[in-house]
């Protein structure tokens, strides 16, 4: 979607809401150059985590461990 800065100024809140709702970036022409308004990427901060192997046994083995010797209240 493209528009001029003057047209953006007339309807700025409606246009910004439309960009957020649709996810389509908006290009604005100003003094012969193009500016771009785009919604933020919707990636979870958890998706950037590196997968690690912490438990090297089957989960059922952990359920049946006897911790009574280790437990000191």
mmCIF file of the N, C-alpha and C atoms, coordinates in Angstrom:
data_MODEL
# 
_entry.id   MODEL 
# 
loop_
_atom_site.group_PDB 
_atom_site.id 
_atom_site.type_symbol 
_atom_site.label_atom_id 
_atom_site.label_alt_id 
_atom_site.label_comp_id 
_atom_site.label_asym_id 
_atom_site.label_entity_id 
_atom_site.label_seq_id 
_atom_site.pdbx_PDB_ins_code 
_atom_site.Cartn_x 
_atom_site.Cartn_y 
_atom_site.Cartn_z 
_atom_site.occupancy 
_atom_site.B_iso_or_equiv 
_atom_site.pdbx_formal_charge 
_atom_site.auth_seq_id 
_atom_site.auth_comp_id 
_atom_site.auth_asym_id 
_atom_site.auth_atom_id 
_atom_site.pdbx_PDB_model_num 
ATOM 1   N N  . UNK A 1 1  ? 0.847  -1.163  0.000  1.00 0.00 ? 1  UNK A N  1 
ATOM 2   C CA . UNK A 1 1  ? 0.000  0.000   0.000  1.00 0.00 ? 1  UNK A CA 1 
ATOM 3   C C  . UNK A 1 1  ? 0.902  1.239   0.000  1.00 0.00 ? 1  UNK A C  1 
ATOM 4   N N  . UNK A 1 2  ? 0.585  2.230   -0.813 1.00 0.00 ? 2  UNK A N  1 
ATOM 5   C CA . UNK A 1 2  ? 1.364  3.472   -0.906 1.00 0.00 ? 2  UNK A CA 1 
ATOM 6   C C  . UNK A 1 2  ? 0.459  4.669   -0.698 1.00 0.00 ? 2  UNK A C  1 
ATOM 7   N N  . UNK A 1 3  ? 1.011  5.726   -0.107 1.00 0.00 ? 3  UNK A N  1 
ATOM 8   C CA . UNK A 1 3  ? 0.290  6.990   0.005  1.00 0.00 ? 3  UNK A CA 1 
ATOM 9   C C  . UNK A 1 3  ? 1.279  8.116   0.269  1.00 0.00 ? 3  UNK A C  1 
ATOM 10  N N  . UNK A 1 4  ? 0.801  9.319   0.145  1.00 0.00 ? 4  UNK A N  1 
ATOM 11  C CA . UNK A 1 4  ? 1.645  10.486  0.417  1.00 0.00 ? 4  UNK A CA 1 
ATOM 12  C C  . UNK A 1 4  ? 1.575  10.812  1.900  1.00 0.00 ? 4  UNK A C  1 
ATOM 13  N N  . UNK A 1 5  ? 2.533  11.619  2.362  1.00 0.00 ? 5  UNK A N  1 
ATOM 14  C CA . UNK A 1 5  ? 2.559  12.030  3.767  1.00 0.00 ? 5  UNK A CA 1 
ATOM 15  C C  . UNK A 1 5  ? 1.328  12.850  4.116  1.00 0.00 ? 5  UNK A C  1 
ATOM 16  N N  . UNK A 1 6  ? 0.859  13.668  3.189  1.00 0.00 ? 6  UNK A N  1 
ATOM 17  C CA . UNK A 1 6  ? -0.340 14.479  3.433  1.00 0.00 ? 6  UNK A CA 1 
ATOM 18  C C  . UNK A 1 6  ? -1.566 13.602  3.660  1.00 0.00 ? 6  UNK A C  1 
ATOM 19  N N  . UNK A 1 7  ? -1.699 12.569  2.862  1.00 0.00 ? 7  UNK A N  1 
ATOM 20  C CA . UNK A 1 7  ? -2.842 11.667  3.016  1.00 0.00 ? 7  UNK A CA 1 
ATOM 21  C C  . UNK A 1 7  ? -2.734 10.878  4.318  1.00 0.00 ? 7  UNK A C  1 
ATOM 22  N N  . UNK A 1 8  ? -1.528 10.497  4.686  1.00 0.00 ? 8  UNK A N  1 
ATOM 23  C CA . UNK A 1 8  ? -1.315 9.804   5.958  1.00 0.00 ? 8  UNK A CA 1 
ATOM 24  C C  . UNK A 1 8  ? -1.729 10.708  7.117  1.00 0.00 ? 8  UNK A C  1 
ATOM 25  N N  . UNK A 1 9  ? -1.339 11.966  7.072  1.00 0.00 ? 9  UNK A N  1 
ATOM 26  C CA . UNK A 1 9  ? -1.638 12.912  8.142  1.00 0.00 ? 9  UNK A CA 1 
ATOM 27  C C  . UNK A 1 9  ? -3.148 13.074  8.337  1.00 0.00 ? 9  UNK A C  1 
ATOM 28  N N  . UNK A 1 10 ? -3.907 13.016  7.261  1.00 0.00 ? 10 UNK A N  1 
ATOM 29  C CA . UNK A 1 10 ? -5.365 13.178  7.352  1.00 0.00 ? 10 UNK A CA 1 
ATOM 30  C C  . UNK A 1 10 ? -6.027 12.025  8.116  1.00 0.00 ? 10 UNK A C  1 
ATOM 31  N N  . UNK A 1 11 ? -5.479 10.829  7.976  1.00 0.00 ? 11 UNK A N  1 
ATOM 32  C CA . UNK A 1 11 ? -6.126 9.631   8.550  1.00 0.00 ? 11 UNK A CA 1 
ATOM 33  C C  . UNK A 1 11 ? -5.127 8.766   9.323  1.00 0.00 ? 11 UNK A C  1 
ATOM 34  N N  . UNK A 1 12 ? -4.220 9.374   10.050 1.00 0.00 ? 12 UNK A N  1 
ATOM 35  C CA . UNK A 1 12 ? -3.105 8.606   10.610 1.00 0.00 ? 12 UNK A CA 1 
ATOM 36  C C  . UNK A 1 12 ? -3.546 7.451   11.507 1.00 0.00 ? 12 UNK A C  1 
ATOM 37  N N  . UNK A 1 13 ? -4.508 7.669   12.401 1.00 0.00 ? 13 UNK A N  1 
ATOM 38  C CA . UNK A 1 13 ? -4.904 6.590   13.315 1.00 0.00 ? 13 UNK A CA 1 
ATOM 39  C C  . UNK A 1 13 ? -5.606 5.456   12.586 1.00 0.00 ? 13 UNK A C  1 
ATOM 40  N N  . UNK A 1 14 ? -6.452 5.777   11.636 1.00 0.00 ? 14 UNK A N  1 
ATOM 41  C CA . UNK A 1 14 ? -7.135 4.734   10.859 1.00 0.00 ? 14 UNK A CA 1 
ATOM 42  C C  . UNK A 1 14 ? -6.121 3.931   10.061 1.00 0.00 ? 14 UNK A C  1 
ATOM 43  N N  . UNK A 1 15 ? -5.163 4.642   9.435  1.00 0.00 ? 15 UNK A N  1 
ATOM 44  C CA . UNK A 1 15 ? -4.161 3.971   8.605  1.00 0.00 ? 15 UNK A CA 1 
ATOM 45  C C  . UNK A 1 15 ? -3.254 3.091   9.467  1.00 0.00 ? 15 UNK A C  1 
ATOM 46  N N  . UNK A 1 16 ? -2.822 3.581   10.620 1.00 0.00 ? 16 UNK A N  1 
ATOM 47  C CA . UNK A 1 16 ? -1.963 2.775   11.498 1.00 0.00 ? 16 UNK A CA 1 
ATOM 48  C C  . UNK A 1 16 ? -2.702 1.538   12.000 1.00 0.00 ? 16 UNK A C  1 
ATOM 49  N N  . UNK A 1 17 ? -3.973 1.685   12.354 1.00 0.00 ? 17 UNK A N  1 
ATOM 50  C CA . UNK A 1 17 ? -4.765 0.526   12.778 1.00 0.00 ? 17 UNK A CA 1 
ATOM 51  C C  . UNK A 1 17 ? -4.901 -0.488  11.649 1.00 0.00 ? 17 UNK A C  1 
ATOM 52  N N  . UNK A 1 18 ? -5.055 -0.002  10.430 1.00 0.00 ? 18 UNK A N  1 
ATOM 53  C CA . UNK A 1 18 ? -5.177 -0.895  9.270  1.00 0.00 ? 18 UNK A CA 1 
ATOM 54  C C  . UNK A 1 18 ? -3.890 -1.685  9.051  1.00 0.00 ? 18 UNK A C  1 
ATOM 55  N N  . UNK A 1 19 ? -2.743 -1.029  9.217  1.00 0.00 ? 19 UNK A N  1 
ATOM 56  C CA . UNK A 1 19 ? -1.458 -1.724  9.067  1.00 0.00 ? 19 UNK A CA 1 
ATOM 57  C C  . UNK A 1 19 ? -1.327 -2.802  10.135 1.00 0.00 ? 19 UNK A C  1 
ATOM 58  N N  . UNK A 1 20 ? -1.701 -2.471  11.375 1.00 0.00 ? 20 UNK A N  1 
ATOM 59  C CA . UNK A 1 20 ? -1.620 -3.462  12.448 1.00 0.00 ? 20 UNK A CA 1 
ATOM 60  C C  . UNK A 1 20 ? -2.565 -4.632  12.216 1.00 0.00 ? 20 UNK A C  1 
ATOM 61  N N  . UNK A 1 21 ? -3.787 -4.350  11.792 1.00 0.00 ? 21 UNK A N  1 
ATOM 62  C CA . UNK A 1 21 ? -4.782 -5.398  11.598 1.00 0.00 ? 21 UNK A CA 1 
ATOM 63  C C  . UNK A 1 21 ? -4.477 -6.292  10.401 1.00 0.00 ? 21 UNK A C  1 
ATOM 64  N N  . UNK A 1 22 ? -4.045 -5.688  9.301  1.00 0.00 ? 22 UNK A N  1 
ATOM 65  C CA . UNK A 1 22 ? -3.824 -6.464  8.075  1.00 0.00 ? 22 UNK A CA 1 
ATOM 66  C C  . UNK A 1 22 ? -2.427 -7.082  8.008  1.00 0.00 ? 22 UNK A C  1 
ATOM 67  N N  . UNK A 1 23 ? -1.457 -6.438  8.664  1.00 0.00 ? 23 UNK A N  1 
ATOM 68  C CA . UNK A 1 23 ? -0.083 -6.924  8.587  1.00 0.00 ? 23 UNK A CA 1 
ATOM 69  C C  . UNK A 1 23 ? 0.634  -6.500  7.319  1.00 0.00 ? 23 UNK A C  1 
ATOM 70  N N  . UNK A 1 24 ? -0.038 -5.700  6.486  1.00 0.00 ? 24 UNK A N  1 
ATOM 71  C CA . UNK A 1 24 ? 0.544  -5.244  5.223  1.00 0.00 ? 24 UNK A CA 1 
ATOM 72  C C  . UNK A 1 24 ? 1.287  -3.934  5.463  1.00 0.00 ? 24 UNK A C  1 
ATOM 73  N N  . UNK A 1 25 ? 2.570  -3.871  5.107  1.00 0.00 ? 25 UNK A N  1 
ATOM 74  C CA . UNK A 1 25 ? 3.336  -2.635  5.303  1.00 0.00 ? 25 UNK A CA 1 
ATOM 75  C C  . UNK A 1 25 ? 2.784  -1.480  4.463  1.00 0.00 ? 25 UNK A C  1 
ATOM 76  N N  . UNK A 1 26 ? 3.046  -0.274  4.905  1.00 0.00 ? 26 UNK A N  1 
ATOM 77  C CA . UNK A 1 26 ? 2.595  0.931   4.223  1.00 0.00 ? 26 UNK A CA 1 
ATOM 78  C C  . UNK A 1 26 ? 3.821  1.722   3.786  1.00 0.00 ? 26 UNK A C  1 
ATOM 79  N N  . UNK A 1 27 ? 3.847  2.124   2.527  1.00 0.00 ? 27 UNK A N  1 
ATOM 80  C CA . UNK A 1 27 ? 4.930  2.958   2.011  1.00 0.00 ? 27 UNK A CA 1 
ATOM 81  C C  . UNK A 1 27 ? 4.426  4.384   1.874  1.00 0.00 ? 27 UNK A C  1 
ATOM 82  N N  . UNK A 1 28 ? 5.215  5.326   2.379  1.00 0.00 ? 28 UNK A N  1 
ATOM 83  C CA . UNK A 1 28 ? 4.844  6.739   2.330  1.00 0.00 ? 28 UNK A CA 1 
ATOM 84  C C  . UNK A 1 28 ? 5.912  7.472   1.540  1.00 0.00 ? 28 UNK A C  1 
ATOM 85  N N  . UNK A 1 29 ? 5.462  8.251   0.567  1.00 0.00 ? 29 UNK A N  1 
ATOM 86  C CA . UNK A 1 29 ? 6.395  9.031   -0.233 1.00 0.00 ? 29 UNK A CA 1 
ATOM 87  C C  . UNK A 1 29 ? 6.544  10.411  0.397  1.00 0.00 ? 29 UNK A C  1 
ATOM 88  N N  . UNK A 1 30 ? 7.784  10.794  0.674  1.00 0.00 ? 30 UNK A N  1 
ATOM 89  C CA . UNK A 1 30 ? 8.082  12.099  1.277  1.00 0.00 ? 30 UNK A CA 1 
ATOM 90  C C  . UNK A 1 30 ? 9.352  12.648  0.646  1.00 0.00 ? 30 UNK A C  1 
ATOM 91  N N  . UNK A 1 31 ? 9.244  13.790  -0.004 1.00 0.00 ? 31 UNK A N  1 
ATOM 92  C CA . UNK A 1 31 ? 10.370 14.455  -0.675 1.00 0.00 ? 31 UNK A CA 1 
ATOM 93  C C  . UNK A 1 31 ? 11.099 13.520  -1.636 1.00 0.00 ? 31 UNK A C  1 
ATOM 94  N N  . UNK A 1 32 ? 10.338 12.733  -2.357 1.00 0.00 ? 32 UNK A N  1 
ATOM 95  C CA . UNK A 1 32 ? 10.919 11.855  -3.370 1.00 0.00 ? 32 UNK A CA 1 
ATOM 96  C C  . UNK A 1 32 ? 11.519 10.570  -2.815 1.00 0.00 ? 32 UNK A C  1 
ATOM 97  N N  . UNK A 1 33 ? 11.400 10.346  -1.525 1.00 0.00 ? 33 UNK A N  1 
ATOM 98  C CA . UNK A 1 33 ? 11.934 9.127   -0.910 1.00 0.00 ? 33 UNK A CA 1 
ATOM 99  C C  . UNK A 1 33 ? 10.781 8.331   -0.319 1.00 0.00 ? 33 UNK A C  1 
ATOM 100 N N  . UNK A 1 34 ? 11.033 7.061   -0.121 1.00 0.00 ? 34 UNK A N  1 
ATOM 101 C CA . UNK A 1 34 ? 10.010 6.161   0.395  1.00 0.00 ? 34 UNK A CA 1 
ATOM 102 C C  . UNK A 1 34 ? 10.334 5.803   1.840  1.00 0.00 ? 34 UNK A C  1 
ATOM 103 N N  . UNK A 1 35 ? 9.331  5.961   2.714  1.00 0.00 ? 35 UNK A N  1 
ATOM 104 C CA . UNK A 1 35 ? 9.406  5.516   4.102  1.00 0.00 ? 35 UNK A CA 1 
ATOM 105 C C  . UNK A 1 35 ? 8.466  4.328   4.238  1.00 0.00 ? 35 UNK A C  1 
ATOM 106 N N  . UNK A 1 36 ? 8.764  3.450   5.169  1.00 0.00 ? 36 UNK A N  1 
ATOM 107 C CA . UNK A 1 36 ? 7.943  2.258   5.302  1.00 0.00 ? 36 UNK A CA 1 
ATOM 108 C C  . UNK A 1 36 ? 7.487  2.097   6.751  1.00 0.00 ? 36 UNK A C  1 
ATOM 109 N N  . UNK A 1 37 ? 6.187  1.908   6.937  1.00 0.00 ? 37 UNK A N  1 
ATOM 110 C CA . UNK A 1 37 ? 5.623  1.581   8.239  1.00 0.00 ? 37 UNK A CA 1 
ATOM 111 C C  . UNK A 1 37 ? 5.158  0.138   8.153  1.00 0.00 ? 37 UNK A C  1 
ATOM 112 N N  . UNK A 1 38 ? 5.689  -0.684  9.032  1.00 0.00 ? 38 UNK A N  1 
ATOM 113 C CA . UNK A 1 38 ? 5.301  -2.092  8.999  1.00 0.00 ? 38 UNK A CA 1 
ATOM 114 C C  . UNK A 1 38 ? 5.054  -2.582  10.421 1.00 0.00 ? 38 UNK A C  1 
ATOM 115 N N  . UNK A 1 39 ? 4.172  -3.551  10.571 1.00 0.00 ? 39 UNK A N  1 
ATOM 116 C CA . UNK A 1 39 ? 3.893  -4.089  11.906 1.00 0.00 ? 39 UNK A CA 1 
ATOM 117 C C  . UNK A 1 39 ? 5.088  -4.888  12.402 1.00 0.00 ? 39 UNK A C  1 
ATOM 118 N N  . UNK A 1 40 ? 5.232  -5.013  13.711 1.00 0.00 ? 40 UNK A N  1 
ATOM 119 C CA . UNK A 1 40 ? 6.350  -5.801  14.239 1.00 0.00 ? 40 UNK A CA 1 
ATOM 120 C C  . UNK A 1 40 ? 6.180  -7.265  13.889 1.00 0.00 ? 40 UNK A C  1 
ATOM 121 N N  . UNK A 1 41 ? 7.296  -7.953  13.810 1.00 0.00 ? 41 UNK A N  1 
ATOM 122 C CA . UNK A 1 41 ? 7.236  -9.392  13.558 1.00 0.00 ? 41 UNK A CA 1 
ATOM 123 C C  . UNK A 1 41 ? 6.635  -10.069 14.773 1.00 0.00 ? 41 UNK A C  1 
ATOM 124 N N  . UNK A 1 42 ? 5.818  -11.034 14.520 1.00 0.00 ? 42 UNK A N  1 
ATOM 125 C CA . UNK A 1 42 ? 5.153  -11.708 15.625 1.00 0.00 ? 42 UNK A CA 1 
ATOM 126 C C  . UNK A 1 42 ? 5.857  -13.020 15.948 1.00 0.00 ? 42 UNK A C  1 
ATOM 127 N N  . UNK A 1 43 ? 7.079  -12.900 16.405 1.00 0.00 ? 43 UNK A N  1 
ATOM 128 C CA . UNK A 1 43 ? 7.794  -14.091 16.814 1.00 0.00 ? 43 UNK A CA 1 
ATOM 129 C C  . UNK A 1 43 ? 7.888  -14.108 18.326 1.00 0.00 ? 43 UNK A C  1 
ATOM 130 N N  . UNK A 1 44 ? 7.805  -15.246 18.874 1.00 0.00 ? 44 UNK A N  1 
ATOM 131 C CA . UNK A 1 44 ? 7.893  -15.407 20.313 1.00 0.00 ? 44 UNK A CA 1 
ATOM 132 C C  . UNK A 1 44 ? 9.356  -15.361 20.743 1.00 0.00 ? 44 UNK A C  1 
ATOM 133 N N  . UNK A 1 45 ? 9.600  -14.792 21.916 1.00 0.00 ? 45 UNK A N  1 
ATOM 134 C CA . UNK A 1 45 ? 10.973 -14.782 22.413 1.00 0.00 ? 45 UNK A CA 1 
ATOM 135 C C  . UNK A 1 45 ? 11.445 -16.200 22.694 1.00 0.00 ? 45 UNK A C  1 
ATOM 136 N N  . UNK A 1 46 ? 10.517 -17.132 22.920 1.00 0.00 ? 46 UNK A N  1 
ATOM 137 C CA . UNK A 1 46 ? 10.891 -18.514 23.152 1.00 0.00 ? 46 UNK A CA 1 
ATOM 138 C C  . UNK A 1 46 ? 11.364 -19.200 21.878 1.00 0.00 ? 46 UNK A C  1 
ATOM 139 N N  . UNK A 1 47 ? 10.960 -18.715 20.726 1.00 0.00 ? 47 UNK A N  1 
ATOM 140 C CA . UNK A 1 47 ? 11.380 -19.341 19.473 1.00 0.00 ? 47 UNK A CA 1 
ATOM 141 C C  . UNK A 1 47 ? 12.865 -19.100 19.198 1.00 0.00 ? 47 UNK A C  1 
ATOM 142 N N  . UNK A 1 48 ? 13.453 -18.110 19.867 1.00 0.00 ? 48 UNK A N  1 
ATOM 143 C CA . UNK A 1 48 ? 14.879 -17.832 19.676 1.00 0.00 ? 48 UNK A CA 1 
ATOM 144 C C  . UNK A 1 48 ? 15.777 -18.654 20.600 1.00 0.00 ? 48 UNK A C  1 
ATOM 145 N N  . UNK A 1 49 ? 15.180 -19.398 21.523 1.00 0.00 ? 49 UNK A N  1 
ATOM 146 C CA . UNK A 1 49 ? 15.969 -20.195 22.451 1.00 0.00 ? 49 UNK A CA 1 
ATOM 147 C C  . UNK A 1 49 ? 16.585 -21.397 21.753 1.00 0.00 ? 49 UNK A C  1 
ATOM 148 N N  . UNK A 1 50 ? 17.778 -21.734 22.180 1.00 0.00 ? 50 UNK A N  1 
ATOM 149 C CA . UNK A 1 50 ? 18.450 -22.906 21.634 1.00 0.00 ? 50 UNK A CA 1 
ATOM 150 C C  . UNK A 1 50 ? 17.947 -24.143 22.361 1.00 0.00 ? 50 UNK A C  1 
ATOM 151 N N  . UNK A 1 51 ? 17.594 -25.178 21.615 1.00 0.00 ? 51 UNK A N  1 
ATOM 152 C CA . UNK A 1 51 ? 17.117 -26.407 22.238 1.00 0.00 ? 51 UNK A CA 1 
ATOM 153 C C  . UNK A 1 51 ? 18.294 -27.136 22.868 1.00 0.00 ? 51 UNK A C  1 
ATOM 154 N N  . UNK A 1 52 ? 18.088 -27.558 24.094 1.00 0.00 ? 52 UNK A N  1 
ATOM 155 C CA . UNK A 1 52 ? 19.144 -28.270 24.817 1.00 0.00 ? 52 UNK A CA 1 
ATOM 156 C C  . UNK A 1 52 ? 18.596 -29.590 25.340 1.00 0.00 ? 52 UNK A C  1 
ATOM 157 N N  . UNK A 1 53 ? 19.458 -30.582 25.375 1.00 0.00 ? 53 UNK A N  1 
ATOM 158 C CA . UNK A 1 53 ? 19.087 -31.874 25.947 1.00 0.00 ? 53 UNK A CA 1 
ATOM 159 C C  . UNK A 1 53 ? 19.537 -31.880 27.398 1.00 0.00 ? 53 UNK A C  1 
ATOM 160 N N  . UNK A 1 54 ? 18.603 -31.699 28.302 1.00 0.00 ? 54 UNK A N  1 
ATOM 161 C CA . UNK A 1 54 ? 18.933 -31.629 29.728 1.00 0.00 ? 54 UNK A CA 1 
ATOM 162 C C  . UNK A 1 54 ? 18.706 -32.957 30.422 1.00 0.00 ? 54 UNK A C  1 
ATOM 163 N N  . UNK A 1 55 ? 17.656 -33.619 30.083 1.00 0.00 ? 55 UNK A N  1 
ATOM 164 C CA . UNK A 1 55 ? 17.329 -34.890 30.711 1.00 0.00 ? 55 UNK A CA 1 
ATOM 165 C C  . UNK A 1 55 ? 17.691 -35.984 29.723 1.00 0.00 ? 55 UNK A C  1 
ATOM 166 N N  . UNK A 1 56 ? 18.609 -36.827 30.129 1.00 0.00 ? 56 UNK A N  1 
ATOM 167 C CA . UNK A 1 56 ? 19.105 -37.844 29.217 1.00 0.00 ? 56 UNK A CA 1 
ATOM 168 C C  . UNK A 1 56 ? 18.508 -39.222 29.491 1.00 0.00 ? 56 UNK A C  1 
ATOM 169 N N  . UNK A 1 57 ? 17.386 -39.256 30.196 1.00 0.00 ? 57 UNK A N  1 
ATOM 170 C CA . UNK A 1 57 ? 16.702 -40.517 30.469 1.00 0.00 ? 57 UNK A CA 1 
ATOM 171 C C  . UNK A 1 57 ? 15.248 -40.370 30.045 1.00 0.00 ? 57 UNK A C  1 
ATOM 172 N N  . UNK A 1 58 ? 14.560 -41.469 30.031 1.00 0.00 ? 58 UNK A N  1 
ATOM 173 C CA . UNK A 1 58 ? 13.131 -41.441 29.740 1.00 0.00 ? 58 UNK A CA 1 
ATOM 174 C C  . UNK A 1 58 ? 12.400 -40.793 30.905 1.00 0.00 ? 58 UNK A C  1 
ATOM 175 N N  . UNK A 1 59 ? 11.376 -39.982 30.638 1.00 0.00 ? 59 UNK A N  1 
ATOM 176 C CA . UNK A 1 59 ? 10.649 -39.307 31.722 1.00 0.00 ? 59 UNK A CA 1 
ATOM 177 C C  . UNK A 1 59 ? 10.073 -40.265 32.766 1.00 0.00 ? 59 UNK A C  1 
ATOM 178 N N  . UNK A 1 60 ? 9.643  -41.454 32.367 1.00 0.00 ? 60 UNK A N  1 
ATOM 179 C CA . UNK A 1 60 ? 9.080  -42.407 33.329 1.00 0.00 ? 60 UNK A CA 1 
ATOM 180 C C  . UNK A 1 60 ? 10.119 -42.881 34.343 1.00 0.00 ? 60 UNK A C  1 
ATOM 181 N N  . UNK A 1 61 ? 11.384 -42.873 33.961 1.00 0.00 ? 61 UNK A N  1 
ATOM 182 C CA . UNK A 1 61 ? 12.432 -43.270 34.903 1.00 0.00 ? 61 UNK A CA 1 
ATOM 183 C C  . UNK A 1 61 ? 12.540 -42.262 36.041 1.00 0.00 ? 61 UNK A C  1 
ATOM 184 N N  . UNK A 1 62 ? 12.277 -41.004 35.762 1.00 0.00 ? 62 UNK A N  1 
ATOM 185 C CA . UNK A 1 62 ? 12.354 -39.974 36.794 1.00 0.00 ? 62 UNK A CA 1 
ATOM 186 C C  . UNK A 1 62 ? 11.223 -40.098 37.809 1.00 0.00 ? 62 UNK A C  1 
ATOM 187 N N  . UNK A 1 63 ? 10.085 -40.602 37.381 1.00 0.00 ? 63 UNK A N  1 
ATOM 188 C CA . UNK A 1 63 ? 8.933  -40.728 38.271 1.00 0.00 ? 63 UNK A CA 1 
ATOM 189 C C  . UNK A 1 63 ? 9.210  -41.742 39.377 1.00 0.00 ? 63 UNK A C  1 
ATOM 190 N N  . UNK A 1 64 ? 9.954  -42.751 39.067 1.00 0.00 ? 64 UNK A N  1 
ATOM 191 C CA . UNK A 1 64 ? 10.145 -43.857 40.008 1.00 0.00 ? 64 UNK A CA 1 
ATOM 192 C C  . UNK A 1 64 ? 11.476 -43.806 40.754 1.00 0.00 ? 64 UNK A C  1 
ATOM 193 N N  . UNK A 1 65 ? 12.152 -42.689 40.795 1.00 0.00 ? 65 UNK A N  1 
ATOM 194 C CA . UNK A 1 65 ? 13.415 -42.576 41.531 1.00 0.00 ? 65 UNK A CA 1 
ATOM 195 C C  . UNK A 1 65 ? 13.098 -42.465 43.024 1.00 0.00 ? 65 UNK A C  1 
ATOM 196 N N  . UNK A 1 66 ? 13.847 -43.194 43.817 1.00 0.00 ? 66 UNK A N  1 
ATOM 197 C CA . UNK A 1 66 ? 13.690 -43.127 45.274 1.00 0.00 ? 66 UNK A CA 1 
ATOM 198 C C  . UNK A 1 66 ? 14.643 -42.065 45.815 1.00 0.00 ? 66 UNK A C  1 
ATOM 199 N N  . UNK A 1 67 ? 14.077 -40.948 46.245 1.00 0.00 ? 67 UNK A N  1 
ATOM 200 C CA . UNK A 1 67 ? 14.877 -39.824 46.750 1.00 0.00 ? 67 UNK A CA 1 
ATOM 201 C C  . UNK A 1 67 ? 14.954 -39.812 48.279 1.00 0.00 ? 67 UNK A C  1 
ATOM 202 N N  . UNK A 1 68 ? 14.438 -40.820 48.924 1.00 0.00 ? 68 UNK A N  1 
ATOM 203 C CA . UNK A 1 68 ? 14.353 -40.803 50.388 1.00 0.00 ? 68 UNK A CA 1 
ATOM 204 C C  . UNK A 1 68 ? 15.727 -40.699 51.052 1.00 0.00 ? 68 UNK A C  1 
ATOM 205 N N  . UNK A 1 69 ? 16.779 -41.275 50.473 1.00 0.00 ? 69 UNK A N  1 
ATOM 206 C CA . UNK A 1 69 ? 18.126 -41.164 51.054 1.00 0.00 ? 69 UNK A CA 1 
ATOM 207 C C  . UNK A 1 69 ? 18.715 -39.757 50.903 1.00 0.00 ? 69 UNK A C  1 
ATOM 208 N N  . UNK A 1 70 ? 18.269 -39.033 49.888 1.00 0.00 ? 70 UNK A N  1 
ATOM 209 C CA . UNK A 1 70 ? 18.785 -37.695 49.611 1.00 0.00 ? 70 UNK A CA 1 
ATOM 210 C C  . UNK A 1 70 ? 18.055 -36.596 50.375 1.00 0.00 ? 70 UNK A C  1 
ATOM 211 N N  . UNK A 1 71 ? 16.848 -36.845 50.796 1.00 0.00 ? 71 UNK A N  1 
ATOM 212 C CA . UNK A 1 71 ? 15.993 -35.843 51.417 1.00 0.00 ? 71 UNK A CA 1 
ATOM 213 C C  . UNK A 1 71 ? 16.340 -35.655 52.885 1.00 0.00 ? 71 UNK A C  1 
ATOM 214 N N  . UNK A 1 72 ? 16.721 -34.415 53.221 1.00 0.00 ? 72 UNK A N  1 
ATOM 215 C CA . UNK A 1 72 ? 17.011 -34.068 54.612 1.00 0.00 ? 72 UNK A CA 1 
ATOM 216 C C  . UNK A 1 72 ? 16.178 -32.853 54.988 1.00 0.00 ? 72 UNK A C  1 
ATOM 217 N N  . UNK A 1 73 ? 15.087 -33.042 55.725 1.00 0.00 ? 73 UNK A N  1 
ATOM 218 C CA . UNK A 1 73 ? 14.228 -31.901 56.075 1.00 0.00 ? 73 UNK A CA 1 
ATOM 219 C C  . UNK A 1 73 ? 14.880 -30.911 57.041 1.00 0.00 ? 73 UNK A C  1 
# 
